[in-house]
Amino acid sequence: MKKNNFVIINNEKTLDIIKMKVNEENYILLDYEKVINSLYKSFSCSKKNVYNQFRNDFNRCHYFINNNIEKNINVFSNYFEFSMYKYSVKPYIIFMLSNQAIMGIALEYLYKNLNKKNLYIGELKEKSNLIFNFISNNNNLYLKISKVLRLFTILKGNKDVTIKKISINIFISLNEKDKVIILYKILKN
């Protein structure tokens, strides 16, 4: 059987996490400016609040620059302080996209999708960090944000049971500033 060489882009109205099968993917495109504005408003339009949240989240997440892990917040911050000159991206935008608030957008679409009672989205039972991977090449800067969560229910006796694992990847080109791509994929339990 011949495989198709195209990707179907969905929207939040066609996302149905409950019906999705293992290895099935669902892509949603969002407007870059709307995402940035929404995130910035969530920080009360304060660059100080953005940076404080980034500092709070730094040790809870994994940060990579060109596939090399960066564990020092000062080195990471200094690298992107120069982003304004090299990539024409303001540092507060980098910090705003580098904290846990960005996952709120992806989660919002999942929660809108759950119209059934007693279904929840949450952390895996085993530890799974939010991963930020910045790729810089040819004066372009890309960001891939990754997290695996689970869809679960709670049975009698307060026992939680995982129904599906959900891989969420967010892709952003910080040079093009056009679209934010969210990829939802169902993984094997």
C-alpha positions as MATLAB code, in Angstrom:
seq = 'MKKNNFVIINNEKTLDIIKMKVNEENYILLDYEKVINSLYKSFSCSKKNVYNQFRNDFNRCHYFINNNIEKNINVFSNYFEFSMYKYSVKPYIIFMLSNQAIMGIALEYLYKNLNKKNLYIGELKEKSNLIFNFISNNNNLYLKISKVLRLFTILKGNKDVTIKKISINIFISLNEKDKVIILYKILKN';
ca = [
       0.000    0.000    0.000;
       1.378    3.408   -0.969;
       1.745    5.992    1.816;
       0.545    9.533    1.288;
       3.189   12.251    1.110;
       1.120   14.970    2.722;
      -0.024   16.062    6.151;
      -3.585   16.961    7.004;
      -3.763   20.141    9.028;
      -6.637   20.106   11.468;
      -8.123   22.763   13.656;
      -9.270   22.759   17.254;
     -12.789   21.793   16.178;
     -11.596   18.570   14.496;
      -9.256   17.542   17.313;
     -10.764   14.454   18.946;
      -8.239   13.030   21.360;
     -10.652   10.317   22.487;
     -11.067    8.858   18.970;
      -7.383    9.155   18.025;
      -5.560    5.829   17.712;
      -1.945    4.916   18.532;
       0.520    6.783   16.258;
      -2.245    8.983   14.883;
      -1.239   12.634   14.576;
      -3.268   15.804   14.664;
      -1.722   19.139   13.619;
      -3.130   22.519   14.532;
      -1.823   25.792   13.091;
      -2.080   28.946   15.157;
      -1.244   32.522   14.265;
       2.135   33.485   15.775;
       1.124   37.030   16.747;
      -2.084   35.869   18.423;
      -0.141   33.280   20.445;
       2.472   35.847   21.501;
      -0.167   38.421   22.431;
      -2.208   35.877   24.384;
       0.842   34.684   26.294;
       1.972   38.238   27.035;
      -1.484   39.134   28.378;
      -1.324   36.072   30.638;
       1.714   37.735   32.235;
      -0.232   40.999   32.734;
       1.840   42.503   29.891;
       4.859   42.570   32.191;
       8.350   41.610   31.010;
       9.338   41.273   34.670;
       6.575   38.681   35.207;
       7.726   36.836   32.093;
      11.319   36.640   33.297;
      10.296   35.671   36.851;
       8.224   32.773   35.516;
      11.100   31.695   33.287;
      13.429   31.709   36.332;
      10.893   29.681   38.357;
      10.520   27.089   35.595;
      14.170   26.769   34.583;
      15.021   23.953   37.024;
      11.761   22.101   36.268;
      12.441   21.887   32.530;
      15.198   20.781   30.184;
      16.726   23.380   27.869;
      18.767   22.559   24.789;
      20.590   24.859   22.399;
      21.497   23.060   19.171;
      20.886   19.729   20.922;
      23.287   20.557   23.783;
      21.705   20.690   27.217;
      22.121   23.951   29.080;
      21.734   23.708   32.851;
      23.006   27.174   33.760;
      20.285   29.809   33.635;
      22.823   32.630   33.269;
      24.506   31.037   30.259;
      21.101   30.386   28.688;
      19.923   33.947   29.385;
      23.115   35.504   28.070;
      22.922   33.452   24.883;
      19.473   34.827   24.159;
      20.158   38.360   25.333;
      21.981   38.609   22.008;
      19.024   37.131   20.153;
      17.725   40.615   19.506;
      20.780   41.341   17.382;
      21.345   38.019   15.698;
      17.752   36.837   15.192;
      15.702   40.031   15.604;
      13.835   38.399   18.498;
      13.376   40.312   21.717;
      14.705   38.421   24.748;
      11.404   38.583   26.638;
       9.783   36.672   23.725;
      12.393   33.922   24.144;
      11.770   33.788   27.902;
       7.997   33.851   27.394;
       8.205   30.859   25.043;
      10.629   29.120   27.430;
       8.379   28.515   30.399;
       5.469   26.272   31.222;
       2.835   28.826   30.179;
       3.321   27.880   26.513;
       1.909   24.417   27.227;
      -1.282   26.069   28.432;
      -2.184   26.820   24.837;
      -1.803   23.190   23.761;
      -3.666   21.982   26.841;
      -6.511   24.416   26.274;
      -7.378   22.663   23.010;
      -7.251   19.255   24.676;
      -9.518   20.355   27.522;
     -12.038   21.858   25.087;
     -12.048   18.455   23.448;
     -12.944   16.549   26.611;
     -16.696   16.749   26.840;
     -17.023   13.535   28.792;
     -17.049   13.507   32.558;
     -14.355   11.790   34.546;
     -11.641   12.234   31.897;
      -8.536   14.199   32.782;
      -5.211   15.209   31.280;
      -2.177   15.157   33.504;
       1.399   14.194   34.146;
       2.675   10.689   33.543;
       3.209    8.573   36.615;
       6.907    8.453   35.789;
       8.729   11.787   35.620;
       8.561   13.584   32.273;
      10.033   17.058   31.922;
       8.992   19.786   29.551;
      11.756   20.067   26.934;
      12.732   23.222   25.058;
      15.065   22.670   22.113;
      16.366   25.766   20.328;
      17.944   25.102   16.953;
      20.031   27.851   15.406;
      21.329   27.538   11.856;
      21.970   29.950    9.006;
      20.816   32.856   11.184;
      17.452   31.166   11.708;
      16.135   30.254   15.133;
      13.631   27.457   15.663;
      12.044   26.208   18.845;
      10.594   22.758   19.488;
       8.767   22.293   22.779;
       7.950   18.725   23.827;
       5.996   17.071   26.603;
       4.279   13.712   27.089;
       1.084   13.687   29.135;
      -1.665   11.184   29.712;
      -5.412   10.994   29.333;
      -6.773    9.199   32.378;
      -9.900    8.401   34.338;
     -10.524    7.811   38.017;
     -12.251    4.616   39.064;
     -13.994    3.770   42.298;
     -11.595    3.829   45.202;
      -9.790    6.817   43.649;
      -7.649    4.606   41.410;
      -6.409    6.485   38.355;
      -6.067    4.559   35.088;
      -4.178    5.826   32.054;
      -6.236    5.561   28.871;
      -3.727    7.075   26.427;
      -0.347    8.769   26.372;
      -0.287   12.001   24.395;
       2.869   13.452   22.908;
       2.598   17.209   22.443;
       5.120   19.041   20.284;
       5.014   22.742   19.556;
       7.076   24.082   16.660;
       7.891   27.769   16.250;
      10.079   29.540   13.717;
      11.234   32.649   15.531;
      12.401   34.240   12.294;
       9.333   33.732   10.151;
       6.933   34.658   12.967;
       4.068   33.243   10.938;
       2.551   30.121   12.462;
       2.806   28.066   15.619;
       2.335   24.375   14.922;
       1.005   22.055   17.606;
       1.331   18.336   16.978;
      -0.646   15.901   19.111;
       0.297   12.243   18.756;
      -1.035    9.211   20.598;
       1.687    6.932   21.960;
       1.517    3.310   23.108;
       0.768    2.930   26.811;
];
